Amino acid sequence: MSYEGYQYRALYDYKKEREEDIDLHVGDILVVSKGALLALGFPNGAEEKPEEIGWLPGFNETTQEKGDFPGTYVEFFGRKRISPPTPKPRPPRPLPSTSGLARTDSESEGFMLPDLPEQFAPPETASPILVKVLAAIECKGLECPMLYRTFTAACGLDTKHFADSDLEPLDLQSLCDGLWRYLQDLPNPVVPIPVQSEMIQAAQEIKDPEECAQLLRRIASSPTHPPQYWLTLYCLIKHFCRISHNTSKNHLTVRDLAEIFSPVIFRLQPAR
């Protein structure tokens, strides 16, 4: 299993100024996933002008560090198929969305999002919050070409707002921010870390797509983990399928959705 990525070469030395930055040395080769740029709202082709993107979230192949680096210090070097990193070990690295600041606001108000097994239980098939947000997004944006093109760093609405309020007055951008925020605020990723390891191994070893898909379903729904994780993943997959049925209008392919959401569903790139 691999994803499309972009390579950059460092033109100047850079000494990191923040914990989430990475150092650069002239000649270093860095990799940024296509999904990361899509999540930041940059279209295809923007990757060739890193100086116009600003800060890029990536991986320094030379030093094996993950973090943010300035686009003005690098040049576009080419495209590369990249494999998702194994989830253990995984160096800390923030996503572009600064939900950590918003999460602090929620905590100061005494609200913290509970883990999935505490949000619902069978026969319910998903968290009421998630169902509510997805339904609102599908009502307003299935055919919208701007759907999931960008996520606002500080949308001003926390998860508690989505749990307690009527979503009808909210615009599509706020709803998309809400979904991203919800997935980031979960104490544990939708796909548990032990399951991630098994899924990555299966995808690497089994070449037949249908056989691989069947095995991935069995791994994800393993009884060794609470069913709420698998049910949540299945709920999201159904949502993505409904979006892909409108690809001709929203221009989002299955691969686009996978590259946009895999970092927050798998937490391969930890949330800020």
N, C-alpha and C positions, 0 to 999 in steps of 0.2 A: 504494500500500500504506500503510495507516494503522492505528493502534492506539487503543484507548480510553484517555483520560487524564483527569486531574482538575486543575482550576485552583484556586489559592489566592491570597489577597490578603494582603500583609503588613500587620499592625496596628501593629507597632513596628519601630524600627531595631534591627539586630543586627550587631555587629562580629564577624567570624569569629574563633574561638579556635584552630582547627586548620586545617591546610593543605587538608583535604578539605571544609571548610565553605565557605559562600558568604555574602557580606554581604547584609543586607536593609535596605531603606529603606521607610518607610511608603508604601503604595500599590503597591509592586512586585507584579507578577503572576507566579506560579510555576506550573509544570506538573509533575505526577508521573504516570508511566504506571501503568496498572492492574496490569501485570505486576510492577512493582517492589513494589507492596503485597502482591500474592499471594505473591511470593517471601519476603516478610517474615512471612507467615502471617496476614495480616489479611483477613477475608472481605469480600464486597460489603456496602456500607453503612458500613464503618469509615472510609472516606475522608471522610465528612462530620464526623468528630470528630477533627481532626488533633492536638488536644491529648492525646488518649488513645493516639495512635500513637507519639509521641516524636519521634525524628529521622527526617525524610523525605528520601529521595534524589530530587532533582529538577533542574529547569532554570528559571532566572530569565529570563523573557522580556524583562524590562526592561533588565537588564544583560548578557544573553547569557552568563551564567555557569552552570556545572554544579556541583553539590555537595550537601552535606547542609545542612538548615536545621531549626530547632526548630519542632515543631508548635504549641507554645504561643504562637508569635509570629505566627501566620497564622490566617485564617478560610477555610472552604470557600467557593469562589466559583462553582463549576459544573463541568460536564463538557465535554470537548472531544476531537474526533478529532485525533490527532497523528501526524505522519509520523516514521519513524525518521531520526535525523540521518545525513548522509553521513559515512562513516567517515574522511574526510580533508578538512580537519583535524578532530580531535576533542579537545577539552580534557580533561585528566586528570580522572577522577571515579571514586571507589570504589563498589563494590557494598556492600550491607549486610553481607554475610558478611566477616569479618575473616580471610580465609585467608592474607593476607600474613604474619601472625605465625606461623601454622602452617608456612608455606613456609620461613620462616627456620629453624624447627626441623629440617625435612627437610634443608636445605642444611648445617646444622651437623653432621648425621649423615652427610654425604657422599653424600646421594641427591638427585638432581634428575631430574624427569620428562623423558625425552627427547621430542623433537618426533615427530609422528605418523609421518613417513617412516622414523624410526629404531626405531619400536615394532613394526612388522610390514611384510610385503611380500606382494603377490599370489603365490600364490592365496589366502592368508589374506584374509578380508573385513573384519577389524577387529582392533584391539588386543586381545590376550588379557586385559588388565586390564579394558577396557571390557566385553567380552563377559561376563566373570566377574561384574562388578557388576550389569549389566543383567539377567542371568539370575537372580541372587539377588533383585533387586527384583521381578521378574515372578513369581517363585515365592512371595514373601511378601505382595505388596501390590497386585496388579492390581485387586482389588475393594475396596481399603481407601479409605474416604472421606477419610483424612488423608494420602494419597499426595501428595507434593510440595506440601503446604500451607505448609510452613515449612522453613527450612534453619538448622541450629544454627551459630552463629558459630564455636564452638570445639568440634568434635566429639571432639578428642583423638586422632584417627586420621589418619595421613597416607597418601599414595598408596602408599608402599612397603608399608604394612601390608596394603592390599588386594591388592597384587601377590603377597605372600609367605604370606598367612594363609588359613585356612579361613573363609569368610564365613557359614557356617551358623549359628554362635552369635550373630551380630549381629542387632539388631532393625532394623525397617524404617527408622526415623529415621536410624540410623547409616549404612545403605546409601545412602539418599538424599543425606545429607551427603557420602558418599564419591564419588558421581557428580558432584555439584556441584564438589567439591574437585578431582577429576580434570580436569574441563573448564576450571577456572580455572588449574590448574597447568601446563597445556600451554603451551609457549613461544610458540606462535602459535595464533590462533583456528581452530576447525574449518573455518570458511569464510574463506579467505584474503582479505585486504583488497581486492586488485584485483577479485576475484570479487564481493565485496559491492557494489562500485560498479556493476558490470554488472547484477547482480540487481535492485538498487533502481531503476535506470533502466528495466529491462524491465518491472518491476511497475507503474511509473508511466505507461509509454507504451502498454502492451498491455491492452486492456479485457476481451477474451474470456478467461475463467478457464482454459479448457482449453489454448488457444494459449499463454497466459502460463506455465502449468505446464510445458508441453513445452519452452519456451525456457529456463526456469529450470533444468530438468534438464540441458539441453545446456551451459549456462553452468557449472553446478556441476561437471560431469564433463569439462570442457575438458582436453585433453592438455597444455596449457601449464603445468599444475600437477601435482605428484605425485598419483597416484591415491588415496593414503592419505587425503587430505582428503575427497574425494568419498565414498569407501567408509565413512568414519567418519560422515559426515552421513547417508548412506543407512541405516546401522545404527541411528542415533538415530531417524530417521523411522519405521523399522519398529517400534521400541520404542514410539514415541508412538502409532502406529496400533493396536498391541495394547492400549494403555491406553484409547484412544478407543472400542474395541469393548466396553468395560465401563463406559461413561459412566453408565449407569443406576445403577451401584453406587458408583463412585468419584467421580462428579459432576465429572469433568474433561473439558471439551470440547477440541476441536482448538485453538480460539482460546485457551483458558486455557493449554494447553501451550506454544503459540507465544509468548504474552506472558511466561510464566515463564522459558522457556529462551533466547529470542532474545538477551537481553543477554549471556549467557555463551557462546553459540555464535558470535555475531557480534562480541562484544567491543565493542559500541557504547557500553557503559558499562564501562570497564576495571575489572578486579578489584582489590580492596584489597590 
